[in-house]
Amino acid sequence: MHFWPDAGATFPSGENGGFYYVSNSEAFAVFGGGVYSFEFDANGELIDYFNILRGTTFNCGGGKTPWGTWVSCEEFFNRGYCWQTDPSGLFRAEKTAVTAEGGSYESFAYDDRNEVPHFFVTEDAGYGPLIRFTPDEDAMNCYRQSTPRDRWCTLNSGSHEYLNLIPDDNGSSHGSFEWIIDKGATNAELYAGSEGIDVHEGMLYFTSKSTSTLLTLDLDELTYVQESTKSGAFNGS
């Protein structure tokens, strides 16, 4: 069993109802940091366990892709990256281009409602804004392929934009937002220490542990709401 298990997800194995459970290891590379896959049969019995990403450090969060791979993010100061892995272990893991530089990355999500998908990455740091990655034309040629393996390269090239909040009033918990190309011009301190992220029906949700808030972004209307994780729905009041 690997050290310090962290984020994970399940994927169908295609073998008589079985499945894989992939699990990050938030350990140093020398202590087995990376990603591991547990293979179960349809009865939930473990039949195999193997490494699918090695040589990485502090693999914390991640997320699924539309084609059934697991993206694992390194929360490693300014040296971490996001890696695409195959739950079955048949294909070698690859470093993605969803981030422009090394960082302390946390979680990954996507919005594939439109012809051109967007991919999002949070960074667990005071200076790290939410990233939106858009595949370029070469990557879109991969995205349009029919097999999961041929779609891997969707994450190999594209452009990066960063979330900038525009509060309605000073200190307001709601307002509008924009995606800008200048990372240093964002107000990421308003949602520092970003953690988990998900997208559902055009709404993007992510948490900020530094501000103890949940941010909900309407990706179509470009508006947001920021709510406390210490009150309201989070404590039943």
LODRENGU-893811 format. One line per field, with one value per residue (C-alpha): chain; x, y, z; residue number from 1. Coordinates in pm, 1 decimal. Example, Ala and Ser with C-alpha at 12.3 -4.5 7.8 and 13.67 -1.06 7.14 Angstrom:
<nodes>
chaine = [A A]
x = [1230.0 1367.0]
y = [-450.0 -106.0]
z = [780.0 714.0]
num = [1 2]
</nodes>
This chain:
<nodes>
chaine = [A A A A A A A A A A A A A A A A A A A A A A A A A A A A A A A A A A A A A A A A A A A A A A A A A A A A A A A A A A A A A A A A A A A A A A A A A A A A A A A A A A A A A A A A A A A A A A A A A A A A A A A A A A A A A A A A A A A A A A A A A A A A A A A A A A A A A A A A A A A A A A A A A A A A A A A A A A A A A A A A A A A A A A A A A A A A A A A A A A A A A A A A A A A A A A A A A A A A A A A A A A A A A A A A A A A A A A A A A A A A A A A A A A A A A A A A A A A A A]
x = [0.0 135.3 215.0 -24.4 -318.1 -505.8 -754.7 -887.3 -1167.4 -1324.1 -1327.3 -1493.5 -1246.9 -1457.2 -1408.7 -1739.5 -1844.6 -1514.0 -1356.5 -1035.1 -988.1 -697.9 -537.3 -279.2 16.6 102.3 455.0 799.2 906.8 1172.2 899.1 680.5 493.7 272.4 -51.8 -160.0 -446.2 -651.5 -836.5 -1156.4 -1387.2 -1765.6 -1801.7 -1571.2 -1284.5 -936.5 -755.9 -457.5 -269.4 -5.4 167.4 54.1 265.9 601.5 872.5 640.6 595.9 298.0 27.6 -267.7 -585.9 -684.3 -984.3 -1127.5 -1113.7 -1411.0 -1230.0 -1174.7 -823.6 -712.9 -523.1 -310.1 -183.3 138.3 108.6 483.5 558.0 655.5 769.3 448.4 266.7 -46.5 -4.0 -242.1 -261.2 -429.3 -626.2 -550.6 -177.0 -156.6 -32.6 249.9 162.0 239.6 288.1 7.4 14.3 -289.9 -58.5 191.9 457.9 540.5 319.1 135.8 -161.8 -461.0 -760.1 -882.2 -1224.2 -1370.5 -1663.3 -1734.8 -2082.8 -1961.5 -1763.7 -1442.0 -1399.3 -1236.3 -1028.1 -973.9 -702.3 -692.0 -369.3 -330.0 -126.3 -179.4 -53.0 -212.6 -523.7 -771.8 -649.7 -863.2 -693.2 -828.0 -692.8 -542.2 -623.3 -370.3 -517.5 -871.1 -779.2 -704.2 -1026.1 -1231.3 -1087.8 -1303.3 -1084.5 -978.5 -609.7 -620.1 -782.0 -500.9 -316.0 -607.8 -412.9 -79.4 -109.1 -327.5 -368.2 -402.0 -625.5 -674.7 -974.7 -1017.2 -1313.0 -1501.8 -1703.0 -2018.2 -1898.4 -1585.8 -1579.5 -1890.5 -1953.7 -2096.6 -2028.1 -1895.6 -1570.5 -1340.4 -1066.1 -741.9 -406.7 -188.6 -156.4 3.7 -288.4 -548.6 -687.4 -630.0 -592.6 -974.0 -983.4 -636.8 -559.2 -797.9 -883.4 -1155.6 -1331.4 -1618.9 -1836.9 -2202.9 -2449.9 -2256.2 -2180.8 -1824.3 -1774.2 -1447.0 -1336.2 -1084.1 -943.1 -768.2 -1100.2 -1314.2 -1550.9 -1720.0 -1722.8 -1991.8 -1923.1 -2189.8 -1975.9 -2235.0 -2343.1 -1993.1 -2124.8 -2021.1 -2128.9 -1887.2 -2033.1 -1890.9 -1803.9 -1847.7 -2213.6 -2528.0 -2564.8 -2241.2 -2370.4 -2740.2 -2848.5]
y = [0.0 343.8 619.5 905.3 830.3 1140.1 1217.8 938.8 826.9 514.7 408.4 110.0 -159.0 -297.5 -648.1 -800.0 -504.0 -453.2 -118.8 63.6 290.7 529.8 693.6 969.9 939.2 1270.6 1156.8 1258.4 1085.6 888.2 744.5 633.5 954.6 932.6 749.5 390.5 185.4 -80.8 -319.8 -478.9 -738.5 -698.5 -834.2 -573.0 -815.2 -673.4 -853.3 -626.1 -320.6 -131.5 201.2 422.6 733.6 740.6 997.0 1281.0 1456.1 1557.6 1433.9 1585.8 1637.5 1584.6 1501.0 1297.5 1381.2 1334.9 1037.4 845.4 926.8 1062.6 1393.1 1402.9 1737.9 1793.4 2033.0 2093.3 2461.3 2613.0 2281.9 2084.5 1990.7 1803.8 1454.2 1247.4 881.3 566.5 380.7 47.4 116.4 23.2 367.2 561.6 875.9 1211.1 1564.8 1786.8 2148.1 2256.3 2474.4 2717.7 2673.8 2485.3 2545.4 2400.7 2254.6 2092.1 1983.7 1953.5 1979.0 2040.4 2197.3 2013.9 2147.6 2342.9 2254.8 2378.5 2244.3 2425.0 2268.5 2419.5 2379.2 2516.5 2611.5 2573.0 2888.5 3251.5 3369.0 3107.2 3205.1 2959.2 2851.2 2802.6 2600.0 2604.6 2352.7 2497.4 2364.7 2080.9 1973.3 2005.8 1760.0 1516.0 1600.8 1513.6 1161.6 860.8 653.8 753.2 697.3 924.5 1200.9 1217.0 1485.9 1725.7 1838.3 1877.4 2232.9 2537.1 2874.0 2977.4 3237.5 3324.4 3411.6 3773.7 3856.9 4185.9 4233.0 4442.6 4649.8 4663.7 4342.0 4208.5 3834.6 3845.6 4011.6 3933.0 3781.6 3771.5 3551.3 3742.4 3637.3 3827.8 3597.1 3867.1 4106.7 3881.4 3928.8 3566.2 3671.4 3685.8 3305.7 3198.5 2839.2 2694.5 2327.6 2106.6 2195.7 2063.2 2174.5 2081.4 2214.6 2532.4 2610.8 2588.5 2525.3 2551.2 2612.2 2848.2 2727.1 3058.1 3246.5 2948.0 3000.4 2819.9 3008.1 2937.0 3069.7 3087.8 3014.8 3153.7 3469.8 3542.1 3607.1 3458.1 3412.2 3352.5 3181.6 3085.7 2721.5 2783.8 2883.4 2849.0 2523.8 2390.7 2379.7 2331.0 2686.9]
z = [0.0 -91.1 157.1 233.2 1.3 -109.7 -388.7 -607.8 -837.7 -984.9 -1350.5 -1520.2 -1621.8 -1904.1 -1765.5 -1652.1 -1442.5 -1266.7 -1192.8 -1104.9 -808.2 -866.0 -564.8 -535.0 -300.6 -136.1 -57.1 -178.9 -498.7 -309.1 -85.0 -375.5 -455.6 -763.2 -844.7 -784.6 -923.9 -746.2 -977.2 -848.4 -999.9 -1022.0 -669.3 -524.5 -470.7 -517.2 -799.1 -867.2 -741.7 -940.4 -995.1 -1286.7 -1214.7 -1039.1 -969.8 -868.5 -534.2 -318.2 -556.9 -377.4 -580.9 -941.5 -1154.8 -1439.1 -1810.0 -2047.9 -2206.9 -1885.2 -1765.6 -1428.7 -1404.3 -1089.9 -960.7 -766.5 -472.8 -471.8 -406.0 -744.2 -893.5 -932.4 -1253.4 -1357.0 -1501.6 -1712.2 -1613.9 -1742.3 -1471.3 -1643.1 -1653.9 -2021.6 -2126.2 -1972.0 -1774.0 -1936.7 -1808.5 -1937.1 -2052.5 -1848.7 -1639.8 -1787.8 -1520.1 -1204.1 -903.4 -606.2 -789.2 -630.5 -839.9 -1198.3 -1367.5 -1712.8 -1896.5 -2223.1 -2302.0 -2604.2 -2915.9 -2755.3 -2399.4 -2110.3 -1833.7 -1490.0 -1227.3 -872.4 -698.4 -322.4 -269.8 -174.5 -511.8 -736.2 -931.8 -1080.6 -1425.0 -1736.6 -2009.6 -2366.1 -2620.2 -2938.4 -3285.7 -3269.1 -2937.0 -3072.5 -3346.8 -3065.4 -2882.1 -3192.1 -3212.1 -3127.8 -2896.5 -2544.0 -2617.4 -2922.7 -2713.7 -2458.0 -2652.0 -2597.1 -2290.0 -2469.9 -2602.3 -2558.9 -2388.6 -2024.2 -1863.8 -1497.8 -1284.8 -1180.1 -957.1 -989.4 -666.7 -691.0 -394.9 -182.5 16.9 -153.9 -166.0 -515.1 -846.9 -1192.3 -1310.9 -1610.9 -1751.0 -1810.0 -1954.5 -1703.9 -1405.0 -1194.4 -1245.6 -1082.0 -732.4 -636.0 -271.3 -262.6 -303.8 -188.5 -101.4 -359.0 -313.2 -460.9 -785.2 -995.6 -1286.1 -1319.8 -1576.2 -1642.0 -1278.5 -1150.0 -778.3 -587.9 -231.7 -75.1 254.9 327.4 319.0 429.8 138.9 -147.0 -476.2 -734.6 -1083.8 -1353.1 -1658.6 -1901.2 -1720.4 -1582.5 -1231.8 -899.3 -537.7 -249.3 60.0 397.4 461.7 835.1 826.6 618.3 428.1 573.0 931.3 865.2 944.7]
num = [1 2 3 4 5 6 7 8 9 10 11 12 13 14 15 16 17 18 19 20 21 22 23 24 25 26 27 28 29 30 31 32 33 34 35 36 37 38 39 40 41 42 43 44 45 46 47 48 49 50 51 52 53 54 55 56 57 58 59 60 61 62 63 64 65 66 67 68 69 70 71 72 73 74 75 76 77 78 79 80 81 82 83 84 85 86 87 88 89 90 91 92 93 94 95 96 97 98 99 100 101 102 103 104 105 106 107 108 109 110 111 112 113 114 115 116 117 118 119 120 121 122 123 124 125 126 127 128 129 130 131 132 133 134 135 136 137 138 139 140 141 142 143 144 145 146 147 148 149 150 151 152 153 154 155 156 157 158 159 160 161 162 163 164 165 166 167 168 169 170 171 172 173 174 175 176 177 178 179 180 181 182 183 184 185 186 187 188 189 190 191 192 193 194 195 196 197 198 199 200 201 202 203 204 205 206 207 208 209 210 211 212 213 214 215 216 217 218 219 220 221 222 223 224 225 226 227 228 229 230 231 232 233 234 235 236 237]
</nodes>
